[in-house]
Amino acid sequence: MNTHRSVLFSAIVASLAGFLFGFDTIVISGADRPIQEIWQMSDLFHGTFIMSMALWGTVIGALFGGIPCDRYGRRRTLFWIGVLYFASALGSALAPNPYIFSLSRFIGGLGVGASSVAAPIYISEITPARSRGKLVALYQFNIVFGILVAYLSNYLIGVSFGENAWRWMLGVEAIPAAIYALAVIGVPESPRWLLLRRNEESKARTLLQQLNPKEDIEQMVAAIRSSISKEVPLSEFFSKTFRFPILLAFLIAFFNQFSGINFVLYYAPRIFEQAGIAASEVLSASVPIGVVNLIFTLLGMYLIDRVGRTKLMYAGSFGYIATLSGVSWAFMTGAEGTIVVAFVCAFIASHAVGQGAVIWVFISEIFPNSVRDYGMSLGAGTHWVGAAIITLLTPTVLGAFSGAQIFAFFAGMMVLQLLFVWLLMPETKGKTLEELEVELGLSTEELNELQDEVARPGTAQTS
């Protein structure tokens, strides 16, 4: 029981980075209009320097977040992520001009990107295979919980404060950021990182025994040791050895963004205004999105270790296609705004039980121990490049295309996702991280050959 509590506590604390992720990325939706009006910015400037600046920070944080994870450890990286969130919240709230505001949002973006690498890696490496899916999915649960709290916080602050309400919306994040950073100090380091990167076998064994009391620890240590124990150069990561998990990570992250999920979450108030909902009601109309997201994420967490990752992706894909087509139809026919809200909420449900529940779990599972940092950075980086591009272009796209055209495009992309799930996506539930190396085509012979090549004198050791 103590062991279960230890694993659960560590997973919950690490997953709180997801709460800050969700809150930080969505809180800007409530400040969108007021900031543009106060500083009198064009749509292009507003989209580039206000709405998407955090996402460009997120891209950099995701692409390079694997480096501190690998060199300094998962726990230390998670702590500094909390510091970045704290600095961003205060800087955004107190910003005297759009340039300081953009810099502060960029810093928060670094935290979001790095957390999307570090937290899933950490949780996947400390949890037993039988419960890895739901515990890594805690990260996604906290993302959507943060989104819901951000929508509620924006609404409550918006009706309670005056002209500077947007500053309070952004600044309140400093409180959970400080709590999170302090809580991370109390969790253990990943035993796999200690074993492979610090060669601290005694400490790693103790943690593995505590975290996996029902497993054969000697067998676990041997399996971890059979992975490539030396640092793999980035050039070798992109070699043919890892081509299949790289393809899987890229495609699941690509389709995640081209479902239109961030388009909807970031710009829900503008979408609802375009659908005919009164400007005074758009913030309250956005709250059901957060509620539905939370409920169906809990359902996805319940199912992910029971029915598996691919079945959830099938369900989500069919749901995407139906609901996105429904939103497109509603815009095309001039249906009531409440119908658009209903279809958007159904779209959110499809995302939460499918891609939302699966993406961070799946990417954290499919790479070997020695290159999981690189692989998670690749998947998260792809995810956030897509998010940044979509967010940057959205104000312009909303002015140039109808809602019917935009949502029809996203529905078409989800047909392609359905084909990806059918033709390429493997099932990963119930298997250890080391077992998955072999099942995804990373044979022992290939890994040993790469191990020998990495160990040769003169081999480049780039990060």
MIROVO-318765 format. One line per 2 residues: number of its first residue (from 1); their letters; for each residue x, y, z of C-alpha. Coordinates in steps of 0.1 Angstrom, whole numbers, plus 5000, padded with zeros to 4 digits. Layout:
<recs>
NUM) a) X,Y,Z  ...
</recs>
This chain:
<recs>
1) mn) 5000,5000,5000  5029,5024,5008
3) th) 5044,5015,4975  5012,5023,4957
5) rs) 5009,5056,4975  5045,5064,4966
7) vl) 5040,5058,4929  5007,5076,4929
9) fs) 5020,5106,4948  5050,5109,4924
11) ai) 5028,5105,4893  5003,5131,4906
13) va) 5030,5156,4914  5047,5152,4880
15) sl) 5014,5154,4863  5006,5188,4879
17) ag) 5029,5202,4853  5000,5194,4830
19) fl) 4977,5215,4851  5000,5245,4846
21) fg) 5003,5235,4809  4965,5236,4804
23) fd) 4959,5267,4825  4988,5286,4808
25) ti) 4978,5278,4773  4941,5286,4777
27) vi) 4941,5315,4801  4951,5338,4772
29) sg) 4917,5332,4755  4900,5354,4781
31) ad) 4926,5382,4776  4926,5379,4738
33) rp) 4902,5408,4729  4910,5432,4758
35) iq) 4947,5431,4751  4943,5438,4713
37) ei) 4920,5467,4721  4942,5482,4748
39) wq) 4974,5482,4728  4957,5488,4694
41) ms) 4974,5459,4675  4967,5446,4640
43) dl) 4955,5410,4636  4989,5399,4623
45) fh) 5008,5415,4651  4983,5403,4677
47) gt) 4985,5367,4663  5023,5367,4661
49) fi) 5034,5385,4693  5005,5380,4717
51) ms) 4985,5348,4709  5012,5326,4695
53) ma) 5044,5338,4712  5039,5313,4741
55) lw) 5036,5286,4715  5069,5294,4699
57) gt) 5084,5292,4734  5066,5259,4737
59) vi) 5082,5246,4704  5117,5254,4717
61) ga) 5110,5240,4751  5097,5208,4735
63) lf) 5125,5204,4710  5152,5210,4735
65) gg) 5135,5197,4767  5151,5163,4763
67) ip) 5185,5178,4769  5181,5188,4806
69) cd) 5161,5156,4811  5190,5135,4799
71) ry) 5218,5155,4815  5204,5167,4848
73) gr) 5176,5143,4855  5138,5143,4852
75) rr) 5131,5156,4887  5154,5186,4884
77) tl) 5140,5195,4850  5104,5193,4864
79) fw) 5114,5217,4892  5127,5244,4869
81) ig) 5096,5240,4847  5077,5252,4878
83) vl) 5100,5282,4881  5094,5292,4844
85) yf) 5056,5291,4849  5059,5313,4880
87) as) 5081,5339,4863  5058,5339,4832
89) al) 5026,5344,4853  5040,5374,4871
91) gs) 5057,5389,4840  5025,5387,4819
93) al) 5003,5402,4847  5026,5432,4852
95) ap) 5037,5438,4816  5037,5475,4807
97) np) 5037,5469,4769  5032,5441,4744
99) yi) 5069,5434,4741  5074,5426,4778
101) fs) 5041,5407,4776  5053,5386,4747
103) ls) 5086,5378,4764  5068,5367,4795
105) rf) 5045,5345,4775  5075,5330,4757
107) ig) 5090,5320,4790  5058,5303,4800
109) gl) 5059,5285,4767  5093,5271,4774
111) gv) 5078,5256,4806  5048,5241,4787
113) ga) 5071,5226,4760  5096,5212,4784
115) ss) 5068,5198,4806  5053,5179,4776
117) va) 5086,5161,4774  5097,5157,4810
119) ap) 5064,5147,4828  5053,5119,4805
121) iy) 5089,5105,4804  5091,5106,4842
123) is) 5057,5090,4849  5063,5063,4823
125) ei) 5096,5053,4838  5084,5051,4874
127) tp) 5051,5032,4869  5045,4994,4864
129) ar) 5034,4983,4829  4999,4973,4840
131) sr) 4990,5009,4852  5013,5030,4830
133) gk) 4985,5041,4807  4962,5056,4833
135) lv) 4991,5071,4853  5007,5088,4823
137) al) 4972,5099,4813  4971,5118,4846
139) yq) 4992,5143,4828  4965,5148,4802
141) fn) 4938,5148,4829  4956,5177,4846
143) iv) 4959,5195,4813  4922,5195,4808
145) fg) 4916,5202,4845  4938,5232,4840
147) il) 4918,5242,4809  4886,5240,4829
149) va) 4899,5260,4858  4913,5286,4833
151) yl) 4878,5290,4817  4861,5293,4851
153) sn) 4888,5316,4864  4885,5338,4833
155) yl) 4848,5340,4837  4848,5347,4874
157) ig) 4875,5373,4872  4859,5388,4840
159) vs) 4826,5395,4858  4843,5406,4891
161) fg) 4871,5429,4880  4871,5459,4857
163) en) 4893,5472,4830  4924,5453,4842
165) aw) 4907,5419,4847  4930,5403,4821
167) rw) 4960,5410,4843  4944,5391,4872
169) ml) 4935,5363,4848  4971,5358,4839
171) gv) 4987,5365,4872  4967,5341,4893
173) ea) 4988,5312,4878  5017,5321,4900
175) ip) 5000,5304,4930  4998,5269,4916
177) aa) 5032,5273,4899  5048,5279,4933
179) iy) 5030,5250,4949  5040,5227,4921
181) al) 5077,5236,4922  5079,5230,4960
183) av) 5060,5196,4956  5085,5183,4930
185) ig) 5113,5185,4956  5096,5156,4974
187) vp) 5095,5130,4946  5123,5105,4937
189) es) 5144,5105,4906  5136,5080,4878
191) pr) 5154,5047,4885  5159,5041,4848
193) wl) 5177,5074,4845  5198,5067,4876
195) ll) 5208,5033,4862  5216,5043,4826
197) rr) 5229,5079,4831  5245,5079,4865
199) ne) 5253,5042,4870  5238,5044,4905
201) es) 5227,5008,4905  5221,5004,4943
203) ka) 5199,5035,4944  5181,5025,4912
205) rt) 5175,4989,4925  5160,5003,4957
207) ll) 5136,5026,4938  5126,4998,4914
209) qq) 5118,4975,4943  5097,5002,4959
211) ln) 5079,5011,4927  5075,4976,4913
213) pk) 5072,4952,4943  5055,4925,4923
215) ed) 5082,4924,4896  5114,4904,4894
217) ie) 5139,4932,4900  5169,4912,4887
219) qm) 5150,4907,4855  5140,4943,4853
221) va) 5176,4955,4858  5189,4931,4832
223) ai) 5162,4943,4807  5171,4980,4814
225) rs) 5208,4972,4810  5202,4955,4777
227) si) 5191,4988,4763  5218,5011,4749
229) sk) 5234,5023,4781  5256,5049,4766
231) ev) 5245,5083,4752  5233,5080,4716
233) pl) 5243,5109,4693  5214,5128,4677
235) se) 5227,5118,4643  5223,5081,4653
237) ff) 5188,5088,4666  5177,5097,4631
239) sk) 5193,5065,4617  5172,5037,4604
241) tf) 5173,5019,4638  5146,5042,4652
243) rf) 5127,5050,4620  5094,5033,4629
245) pi) 5089,5049,4664  5100,5082,4649
247) ll) 5073,5079,4622  5047,5069,4648
249) af) 5055,5098,4671  5055,5123,4642
251) li) 5022,5112,4628  5002,5110,4661
253) af) 5015,5145,4670  5007,5159,4636
255) fn) 4972,5146,4635  4966,5158,4671
257) qf) 4970,5194,4660  4953,5191,4626
259) sg) 4922,5179,4643  4917,5216,4651
261) in) 4918,5210,4689  4940,5241,4697
263) fv) 4921,5262,4672  4889,5255,4691
265) ly) 4904,5258,4726  4923,5290,4720
267) ya) 4897,5308,4700  4864,5294,4714
269) pr) 4850,5329,4722  4857,5341,4686
271) if) 4842,5310,4671  4811,5313,4692
273) eq) 4807,5350,4682  4810,5340,4646
275) ag) 4782,5314,4652  4759,5342,4664
277) ia) 4763,5340,4702  4762,5374,4719
279) as) 4796,5388,4729  4784,5390,4765
281) ev) 4778,5353,4767  4808,5338,4749
283) ls) 4829,5333,4781  4801,5314,4798
285) as) 4795,5294,4766  4831,5283,4767
287) vp) 4828,5268,4802  4809,5236,4790
289) ig) 4840,5229,4768  4861,5225,4799
291) vv) 4835,5204,4817  4831,5180,4788
293) nl) 4869,5178,4783  4873,5168,4819
295) if) 4846,5142,4820  4857,5124,4789
297) tl) 4893,5125,4798  4884,5106,4830
299) lg) 4866,5081,4807  4897,5078,4786
301) my) 4919,5073,4816  4895,5045,4828
303) li) 4896,5027,4795  4932,5032,4783
305) dr) 4947,5002,4802  4915,4981,4797
307) vg) 4907,4984,4760  4940,4997,4748
309) rt) 4954,5027,4729  4943,5018,4693
311) kl) 4906,5013,4702  4905,5047,4719
313) my) 4920,5062,4688  4895,5045,4665
315) ag) 4866,5058,4687  4881,5093,4687
317) sf) 4887,5093,4650  4851,5084,4641
319) gy) 4839,5110,4666  4861,5137,4651
321) ia) 4849,5131,4616  4812,5132,4627
323) tl) 4814,5162,4650  4837,5183,4628
325) sg) 4814,5177,4599  4785,5187,4621
327) vs) 4801,5220,4630  4808,5226,4593
329) wa) 4772,5219,4585  4760,5242,4612
331) fm) 4780,5271,4599  4770,5264,4563
333) tg) 4732,5263,4571  4732,5292,4596
335) ae) 4721,5269,4624  4715,5284,4659
337) gt) 4746,5292,4680  4736,5266,4706
339) iv) 4738,5239,4680  4774,5249,4672
341) va) 4782,5248,4710  4767,5213,4711
343) fv) 4788,5200,4682  4819,5216,4695
345) ca) 4814,5200,4729  4809,5166,4712
347) fi) 4841,5172,4692  4859,5179,4726
349) as) 4845,5146,4739  4859,5127,4709
351) ha) 4893,5143,4714  4894,5137,4752
353) vg) 4886,5100,4749  4909,5094,4719
355) qg) 4939,5116,4710  4938,5135,4743
357) av) 4941,5103,4764  4965,5085,4742
359) iw) 4991,5109,4727  5014,5115,4757
361) vf) 5011,5079,4768  5019,5065,4734
363) is) 5049,5087,4726  5064,5080,4760
365) ei) 5062,5042,4754  5075,5037,4719
367) fp) 5111,5047,4722  5140,5028,4739
369) ns) 5153,5040,4773  5184,5056,4758
371) vr) 5166,5078,4733  5133,5084,4750
373) dy) 5144,5120,4756  5150,5126,4719
375) gm) 5118,5107,4710  5096,5126,4734
377) sl) 5111,5159,4722  5104,5150,4685
379) ga) 5068,5141,4693  5062,5171,4715
381) gt) 5080,5194,4691  5059,5183,4662
383) hw) 5028,5188,4683  5038,5223,4692
385) vg) 5050,5234,4658  5016,5225,4645
387) aa) 4999,5244,4674  5020,5275,4669
389) ii) 5014,5277,4631  4976,5272,4636
391) tl) 4974,5298,4664  4995,5323,4645
393) lt) 4973,5321,4614  4939,5318,4631
395) pt) 4930,5355,4633  4938,5358,4596
397) vl) 4921,5325,4586  4889,5334,4606
399) ga) 4887,5366,4585  4894,5349,4551
401) fs) 4874,5316,4554  4840,5306,4566
403) ga) 4835,5284,4596  4821,5258,4573
405) qi) 4853,5257,4552  4876,5256,4582
407) fa) 4859,5227,4600  4854,5207,4568
409) ff) 4892,5209,4564  4898,5195,4599
411) ag) 4872,5167,4592  4892,5157,4561
413) mm) 4924,5155,4581  4907,5132,4606
415) vl) 4899,5108,4578  4936,5105,4572
417) ql) 4942,5099,4610  4917,5070,4608
419) lf) 4939,5055,4581  4970,5060,4602
421) vw) 4954,5041,4631  4942,5013,4609
423) ll) 4974,5008,4589  5003,5017,4612
425) mp) 4995,5022,4649  5005,4992,4672
427) et) 4990,4984,4705  5012,4990,4735
429) kg) 4991,4983,4766  5003,4959,4793
431) kt) 5039,4957,4780  5070,4969,4796
433) le) 5091,4996,4780  5118,4971,4773
435) el) 5094,4946,4757  5082,4973,4734
437) ev) 5117,4979,4720  5117,4945,4705
439) el) 5080,4945,4693  5085,4978,4675
441) gl) 5113,4963,4653  5142,4974,4676
443) st) 5159,4940,4677  5185,4931,4702
445) ee) 5210,4927,4673  5203,4962,4660
447) ln) 5206,4977,4695  5238,4959,4702
449) el) 5253,4971,4669  5244,5006,4678
451) qd) 5258,5002,4713  5291,4990,4698
453) ev) 5292,5019,4674  5285,5044,4702
455) ar) 5312,5029,4724  5339,5031,4697
457) pg) 5366,5057,4704  5361,5088,4683
459) ta) 5323,5085,4679  5306,5118,4681
461) qt) 5287,5124,4713  5264,5152,4704
463) s) 5232,5161,4721
</recs>
